[in-house]
């Protein structure tokens, strides 16, 4: 049985007058892909930001690699941040669009004091090392997402959070990126929290699927078990929206 990588318990935080997360709990095992699905506004991206400590929680606890993640500060937090990285939907909005690919990949290495060959990182995600000198705004959307994945891999994390990382890509490019993510996970034994509104993509990627609604996890089970016998109304609605996943 895989060891537990992250355990989040009773997480709550407010957005305005409403609860964005409402006593939410979930766990992620080492090396697995846990897909987090749910309709827009269910709190998926808020959860991602809270897990990465980009947004404060009002209540709850998180253990990551056996440590009290929320108590880490200063140098200890910087050290352990390298172990959890994120891939956003659109690198152009997440990073400096005028930066070169080289600068984008060098930044996390500099911050975390990691020595790693940038050409090797680009090759790992299927890109020509010559792209390092190009501006990130000069390359295609699929190439940018591969660069974002390379940036996340730079510090050898044990967990990568992918927040709608393929939703803006066309079908062919999306399939290539999903294949790449499978290859990386096989080689690196990295765990993924794969956030998506598309249950068909989650079904391709995930060992388990957690369904979120109104700031809570309403159902979390192994992928095929959840798809074949959904329990929560929101899960049934998501499946009905993409019946091809049942084929």
ABEGO torsion letter per residue (X at the ends): XBBBABBBBGBBBBBEABBABBGBBBBBBBGBBBBBBEBBGAGAAAAAAAAAGABBBABEBBBBGGBBAAABBEAAAAAAAAABBBBBABAAAABBAABBAAAAAAAAAAAAGBBBBAAAAAAAAGBBAAAAABBAAABBAAAAAAAAAAAAAAAGBABBBBBGAAAABBAAAAAAAAAAAAAAAAAAGBBBBBBBABAAAAAAABABBBBBBGGBBABBBBAAAAAABBABAAAAAAAAABAAAAX
